[in-house]
Amino acid sequence: RRVHVASGRTYHVKFNPPKTAGKDDVTGEDLIQRDDDKEETVRKRLEVYQSQTRPLVDYYSRWAATGDANAPRYRKIDGTGSVDQITARALAALS
């Protein structure tokens, strides 16, 4: 992902590239890659997920599957798509 800082316009280098690589379509100004989009940061996030988050997901999903009266409800929600689509899925899972 690349960002035009002044406007907040975002581009994806593969799926929504700017007309000129590294330049904003409207102003022609340079685009930046945010630190949280860099490969090293993403790798670290995935490591944290595997070591900290995944064990919790496994624990609660197994507990929910027991059918125990005290077990939590566990719902997996697809996080791909637009914000509105994901919000609709989350709200549907909560109802």
BAFI-3210 file (N, C-alpha, C; in Angstrom, 3 decimals, decimal comma, padded with zeros to 6 digits):
// residues 95
n [1|2|3|4|5|6|7|8|9|10|11|12|13|14|15|16|17|18|19|20|21|22|23|24|25|26|27|28|29|30|31|32|33|34|35|36|37|38|39|40|41|42|43|44|45|46|47|48|49|50|51|52|53|54|55|56|57|58|59|60|61|62|63|64|65|66|67|68|69|70|71|72|73|74|75|76|77|78|79|80|81|82|83|84|85|86|87|88|89|90|91|92|93|94|95]
n.u [000,854|000,492|000,657|-000,680|000,338|-000,710|-003,396|-004,423|-005,097|-005,041|-003,151|-002,729|-000,028|-000,336|-003,140|-004,485|-002,877|-001,000|-001,161|001,357|004,189|004,812|003,869|001,314|-001,896|-003,432|-001,984|000,640|002,597|005,024|004,468|004,193|005,339|003,788|005,119|003,833|003,029|005,172|007,197|008,674|007,285|004,765|005,454|006,230|003,772|002,350|003,835|003,310|000,554|000,466|001,797|000,462|-002,285|-003,525|-003,462|-005,447|-007,729|-007,978|-008,427|-010,897|-012,621|-012,633|-013,720|-016,260|-017,321|-017,890|-020,421|-021,106|-022,987|-021,914|-020,163|-018,628|-020,132|-018,899|-017,872|-016,719|-015,626|-015,538|-013,063|-012,611|-013,237|-015,317|-015,490|-018,149|-019,289|-017,926|-018,672|-021,425|-021,403|-020,264|-022,181|-024,373|-023,461|-023,528|-026,198]
n.v [-001,171|002,228|005,655|008,930|011,503|014,120|014,114|011,661|009,738|006,406|003,750|000,575|-001,392|-003,527|-004,118|-001,663|000,366|003,499|005,798|006,596|005,102|005,399|007,985|010,359|010,263|012,588|014,921|014,406|014,252|012,700|009,364|007,554|004,691|003,422|002,817|000,731|-000,885|-002,121|-004,934|-006,155|-005,310|-006,452|-009,162|-009,383|-008,867|-011,145|-013,123|-012,457|-012,892|-015,703|-016,615|-015,467|-014,671|-016,740|-019,059|-018,263|-018,041|-020,718|-021,901|-020,686|-021,334|-024,129|-024,511|-023,322|-025,133|-027,330|-027,216|-026,783|-025,311|-023,015|-022,200|-019,915|-018,065|-018,555|-017,077|-017,089|-014,623|-013,505|-011,401|-010,064|-007,753|-004,811|-002,158|-001,794|-004,270|-006,067|-005,057|-005,563|-008,379|-008,833|-007,682|-009,304|-011,730|-011,202|-011,044]
n.w [000,000|-000,762|000,139|-000,229|001,537|002,170|001,251|001,963|000,154|-000,992|-002,442|-003,984|-004,770|-006,530|-006,951|-007,140|-008,510|-008,700|-011,505|-012,356|-011,170|-007,729|-007,530|-006,756|-008,225|-008,582|-007,735|-008,421|-006,582|-004,377|-003,170|-000,097|001,773|004,485|007,761|009,119|007,085|006,036|005,105|007,207|009,503|009,080|009,103|011,800|013,053|012,237|013,537|016,223|016,221|015,793|018,095|020,294|019,834|018,316|020,065|021,924|020,306|019,545|022,081|022,997|020,869|020,945|023,518|023,196|021,385|022,946|023,951|026,532|029,168|030,287|028,419|026,118|023,373|020,208|017,285|014,012|011,851|008,568|007,492|005,128|002,456|002,109|004,582|005,333|004,582|006,273|008,764|008,671|008,701|011,220|012,933|012,314|013,319|015,999|016,587]
ca.u [000,000|001,201|-000,240|-000,387|000,203|-001,551|-004,816|-004,852|-005,404|-004,220|-002,977|-002,139|000,903|-000,781|-004,570|-004,956|-001,641|-001,098|-000,866|002,816|004,690|005,356|003,342|-000,129|-002,577|-004,004|-000,993|001,963|003,540|005,499|003,705|005,040|004,893|003,732|005,922|003,041|002,799|006,432|007,248|009,162|006,200|003,732|005,998|006,167|002,356|001,989|004,471|002,538|-000,717|000,680|002,244|-000,406|-003,703|-004,001|-003,805|-006,729|-008,769|-008,138|-009,005|-012,313|-013,415|-012,819|-014,637|-017,596|-017,774|-018,279|-021,847|-021,259|-023,881|-021,108|-019,236|-018,928|-020,471|-017,730|-018,217|-015,628|-016,151|-014,670|-012,640|-012,289|-014,316|-015,389|-015,809|-019,587|-019,545|-017,408|-019,544|-022,688|-021,150|-020,049|-023,477|-025,198|-022,953|-023,889|-027,644]
ca.v [000,000|003,503|006,710|010,342|011,985|015,315|013,856|010,374|008,782|005,199|002,934|-000,749|-001,519|-004,551|-004,111|-000,306|001,147|004,844|005,825|006,650|004,455|006,247|009,355|010,526|010,504|013,934|015,993|014,020|014,245|011,380|008,514|006,898|003,419|003,582|001,832|-000,450|-001,678|-002,706|-006,390|-006,521|-005,078|-007,467|-010,434|-009,342|-009,027|-012,550|-013,872|-012,178|-013,602|-017,139|-016,938|-014,947|-014,634|-018,053|-019,930|-017,833|-018,441|-022,172|-022,184|-020,315|-022,075|-025,489|-024,418|-023,072|-026,346|-028,371|-027,111|-026,528|-024,179|-021,835|-021,930|-018,693|-018,199|-018,242|-016,913|-016,677|-013,647|-013,229|-010,008|-009,499|-006,963|-003,409|-001,937|-002,032|-005,716|-006,699|-004,609|-006,307|-009,745|-008,809|-007,434|-010,505|-012,760|-010,820|-011,097]
ca.w [000,000|-000,814|000,614|-000,443|002,912|002,301|000,983|002,509|-000,914|-000,895|-003,637|-003,776|-005,896|-007,476|-007,251|-007,414|-008,583|-009,268|-012,942|-012,411|-009,953|-006,674|-007,603|-006,584|-009,504|-008,667|-007,581|-008,908|-005,462|-003,960|-002,258|000,893|002,334|005,934|008,487|009,484|005,879|005,579|005,249|008,544|010,456|008,836|009,612|013,264|013,411|012,052|014,627|017,440|016,075|015,995|019,454|021,349|019,496|017,865|021,190|022,498|019,354|019,689|023,400|023,063|019,879|021,478|024,650|022,652|020,697|023,908|024,244|027,965|029,439|030,607|027,316|025,366|021,956|019,386|015,878|013,133|010,897|007,428|007,563|003,821|001,876|002,533|005,997|005,498|004,506|007,487|009,855|008,565|009,162|012,676|013,576|012,136|014,230|017,363|016,823]
c.u [000,900|000,189|000,264|-000,700|-000,794|-003,041|-005,334|-005,228|-004,468|-004,241|-002,427|-001,267|000,469|-002,232|-005,148|-003,736|-001,889|-000,735|000,641|003,341|005,282|004,822|001,828|-000,763|-003,045|-002,921|000,359|003,021|003,902|004,517|004,687|004,475|004,930|004,549|005,131|002,671|004,069|006,488|007,677|008,060|005,112|004,199|005,899|004,725|001,920|002,608|003,694|001,194|-000,534|001,031|001,259|-001,897|-004,240|-004,310|-005,134|-007,898|-009,043|-008,840|-010,506|-013,165|-013,645|-013,825|-016,066|-018,168|-018,221|-019,772|-022,137|-022,109|-023,107|-020,142|-019,626|-019,460|-019,236|-018,178|-016,985|-016,229|-015,109|-014,338|-012,228|-013,500|-014,272|-015,700|-017,285|-019,925|-019,103|-018,265|-020,849|-022,513|-020,981|-021,370|-024,394|-024,757|-023,336|-025,382|-028,149]
c.v [001,234|004,600|008,077|011,028|013,133|015,018|012,590|009,362|007,591|004,431|001,577|-001,009|-002,548|-004,353|-002,732|000,616|002,570|004,788|005,860|006,104|005,476|007,663|009,359|010,879|011,945|015,007|015,678|013,998|012,811|010,688|007,894|005,524|003,593|002,485|000,573|-001,310|-002,354|-004,182|-006,814|-006,375|-006,132|-008,826|-010,495|-009,523|-010,479|-013,431|-013,698|-012,899|-015,081|-017,477|-016,517|-015,050|-016,011|-019,003|-019,550|-018,219|-019,934|-022,527|-021,905|-021,055|-023,514|-025,486|-024,231|-024,333|-027,447|-028,362|-026,904|-025,272|-022,897|-021,449|-020,642|-019,033|-017,789|-018,175|-016,450|-015,779|-013,405|-011,740|-009,422|-008,748|-005,538|-003,327|-002,230|-003,522|-006,424|-006,320|-005,388|-007,740|-009,800|-008,604|-008,644|-011,604|-012,469|-010,927|-012,499]
c.w [000,000|-000,501|000,171|000,877|003,028|002,153|001,652|001,438|-000,805|-002,210|-003,206|-004,993|-006,928|-007,912|-007,561|-007,521|-009,080|-010,755|-013,204|-011,096|-008,979|-006,638|-007,450|-007,920|-009,662|-008,678|-008,201|-007,820|-005,088|-003,028|-001,280|001,232|003,842|006,605|008,806|008,278|005,371|005,932|006,653|009,595|010,310|009,345|011,134|013,731|013,301|013,134|015,929|017,379|016,398|017,443|020,538|021,038|019,139|019,021|021,856|021,601|019,498|020,992|023,411|022,039|020,339|022,627|024,149|022,011|021,659|024,180|025,720|028,169|029,729|029,487|026,601|023,980|021,174|017,939|015,120|012,063|009,809|007,421|006,234|003,282|002,391|004,025|006,240|005,470|005,788|008,691|009,847|009,054|010,679|013,407|013,458|013,098|015,673|017,636|016,994]
res [r|r|v|h|v|a|s|g|r|t|y|h|v|k|f|n|p|p|k|t|a|g|k|d|d|v|t|g|e|d|l|i|q|r|d|d|d|k|e|e|t|v|r|k|r|l|e|v|y|q|s|q|t|r|p|l|v|d|y|y|s|r|w|a|a|t|g|d|a|n|a|p|r|y|r|k|i|d|g|t|g|s|v|d|q|i|t|a|r|a|l|a|a|l|s]
***
